[in-house]
């Protein structure tokens, strides 16, 4: 496989894992709602109580991942990617158990604040995971770099030039797409939105047009079509990288306060439950 091949494979893996995550979250939420609708337990019953305890412990264990990354003593405690996977699982199961515990009913203002703050943190975590996997090598925890993205794009550019010499109109379209994607004009106001929402649409349009030209001009268009796919996707990934970096930094600044608000609300909720 050419050096640019993993770029396309990574994008397919990201899309597939995103869809699986979102579908799982929807199904788990529906399952929690269905169980709650059966009336098998209440939030103050023994089952409901221990579901709340399990959910609360799961949420507390989420803090082991940032400790693993920042506390020198834990540096040798297994690979970071495994900690991140456990962090994601706890980030799903904790809120799900809390939803089951609540039975989708709010009995007090304190419980409402605790529940809604947890939902905000959970949704924020989903957004953070979306950005994380686009800045790292899958779940391996290895941070990608702009230089690496540009190197992959340059390699794909050279391969396309070598294999598509007989199709100048295809090369012109691909080069024009690269120029537009990396243009500094798109870095201004709204440029981040253009790179995230419009650029993928333009990439698919350019690839489709180039593939149609190949079908008309060459018999071995399938292999060259793969080359076009890799080149265009490498350009998109390189153009989007800094935008994802900026968004991830902004997300982190917003996510941390949400987490501490959730922790404080949960503590007050536990105290109120056991006091009254």
N, C-alpha and C positions, 0 to 999 in steps of 0.2 A: 504493500500500500504506500502511496506517495505521502510525503510529509503533510500535505494539505488534507489528506483523507480523514484523519482524526477530527478535523474541524467540523466536517459535515456529520460524522458519527456522533460527536459530542452534542451537536445541536438536536439531532434526532432523539438522543437519550434524554436531554433536558426536556423536550416537548412531551415525550412519553411519560417521564416521571412527574412532570407538572400535572398532566391530565389524571394520572393515577392518584396523586395527592388530593387534588380538588374533588374527584369523584368519591374518594374514601371519606373525606370530610363531610360531604353532603349525605352519604349513606349513614355515617355514624350519627349525624345530627337527626336524621329521620328515624333511626333506630332508637335513639334516646327519647325522642318525642313519642314514638309508638309505645315503648315500655312505660313511659310516664302516663300515657292515656289509659293503660290497663288498670291503674289504681292498685297495683300490687303492694306498694309501700308509699310512705310519705317522707318528707325530708326530716321529720323529727322521730320517725320510727327507728328501730335498731338497724335495719338494712340501710335506710336512708342516711343514718348517722355515720355508719362505717364506710359508705360510699363517699361521703364528704371527707372523711379522714383520709381515705386512700387517694382521693383527688388532691387534697391539700398536700399530702406527703409527696406526691408526684410533682406538683408544682414547685415545692421546695427543692427537690432533687435537680430541678433544672439549673440551679446555681452551681452544680458541680462542674458543668462544662466551662463557664468562664473562669472558675477557680483553676481548672486543669490547665487553661491557657496562660494564666497570669501568675500562679503561685509556683515558685521555683521548685518546691518540694515535690510537686506532682508531675514535673516534666517527664519523668521516666515511667509514668503509670499508663502505659499503652499508647497506641497511635491516636492522634487527635481525631482522625476520621471516625473511629469507633465511638468516641465520646460524642461527636456531633450527631451520629445516627441515633444514639440513645437519647440525646437531647431532643431530637425531632420526635421520637416516639413518645417520650414523656410529655412533650409539648402538645401532642394530640390526645393522649390518654388522660392527662390531668384535667383539662377542660371538659372532656367527655364525661368523666366520672362526676365532676361537679354539676354538669347539666343533669345527669341522672339523679344526683342528690337533690337538686332543686325541684325536680318534677315539673319544670317550666312554670313554677308558681313562686311569687315573691311575697313573703309574709311581713317584711319590714323594710324600712328605708335603708338600714344597715345592710341587709341581705341584698337589696337591689344594687347598691353601690358596689358591693363586693362582686356580685355576679357580672355586672356590666363592665367593671374594670378588668375582670378576667377575660371577658369576650374581646375587649379591645386589645389586650396583650396577646391573645391567641391569634387574632387576625393580623396583628402587627408581626407576629412571628412567622406567619405564612408569607407575608410580603418580604420579610428579611431572608427567608429561605430561598425565595424566588431570585433575589439579587445575589445571594451568596454563591449559588451554583453557577452563576454567570461570571463570577470573578475568580472562581477556584476551579481546579481540575476535578470536576464532578464532586464527589464527597470525600476525596482523598485529602482535602485540607491544604493542598498546595496552591498558593496564591499565584494566579496568572499575572502577566505583566503586559503593558502596552507594547514594549519592545518585542515580546514573544508573539503577540498578535500581528504586529507589523511584519515580523519575519515570516510568519506563516502566509500572510497575504502576498509578500514579495515572492515567496517560493511558488505560490499558486499563479501569480502573474507571469513568472518566467515559464512555467510549464504550459500555460495557455498560449503564450507567444510561440512556443516551440511546436505545439501540436495543431495550432489553428492558423498557420501561416497562409494556407490556401483559402481562408475565409476572412478577408480583411473587414467586411462589414460586421462580422461577429466580434472581432477584436475591437473594432471602433466602438461598438455598443458597450462592451465590457469595460473598456478604458474610460469611456464617458461616465459610466456608472461609478467607477472608482473615484474619478475626479470629483463628481458631485457629492459622493458620500463623505469624502474627506475634506471637502471645501470648508474653509474658515468662515464662509458666509453663513453656514448652517450652525455655527457656534453661538450666534447672537440670541436675541430674545426668542424663546420658543424652540430653539435648536434641539433641546433635549427631547421634546415631544416629537419633532420631525424624525429624529434618529430612532426613536422607539416605535412609533406608530406608522410613519409613512415609509421609512427606508425599507422595512421588510416587504411591503407591498410593491415598491419599485423593484426590489431585487427579484421577486417572483415574476413580475412583468417582463423584465429584461431577460431573465433566464428562459421564459416561455418563447419570447420572440427569437432568441438566439437558437433555441432548439428547433423551431420551425424552419429557420434558415438552413440548419444542418440537414434536416430531412429532405429539403429540396436539392441540396448540393452535394451531399456525401452519402455513400452507402453505409459506412461505419459510424453513423451518427450517434449511436448509443454510448460508446466509450467516450467520444468527445463531449457528449452531453453531460456525462459525469464530471468531466474536466471543467465545464462551464459552471456546474453546480458548486464545485469546490471553490472555484475562484470567486464567484459572486458572494458565497457565504463567508469566505475569509475576509472579504472587503467589509461586509456588514458587521462582522464580529469586531474587527479592528476599529471601525467607525463608532460603534456603540460602547466600547470598553470604558472610556473615560466618563461617559454619561452614567453607566452603571456604578462606577466608582463613586461618583458624586452623590448619586441617589442612596447608595449604601451608607455613606458617611452621614447623610441627612437622616436616614432611617435610624441609625444607631443613636444619634442625639435625641430623637423623639422616643425611641423604644425604652430606653433606660428609665426615664421618669415614669412612664406608664407601669413599668414593672414594680417600682417602689410604691406607687400609689396602690397597686393591686395587693402588695404584701401588707401594707398598713391596713387596708380595708379588710383583708382576710383575718388579720390579727384581731381587729375590733369585732369582727363577726364571731370569731371563735369565743372571745371573752364574753360577748353578749349572750351567746347561746348557753354557755356554761354558768353564767351568772344568773340568768333568768329562766 
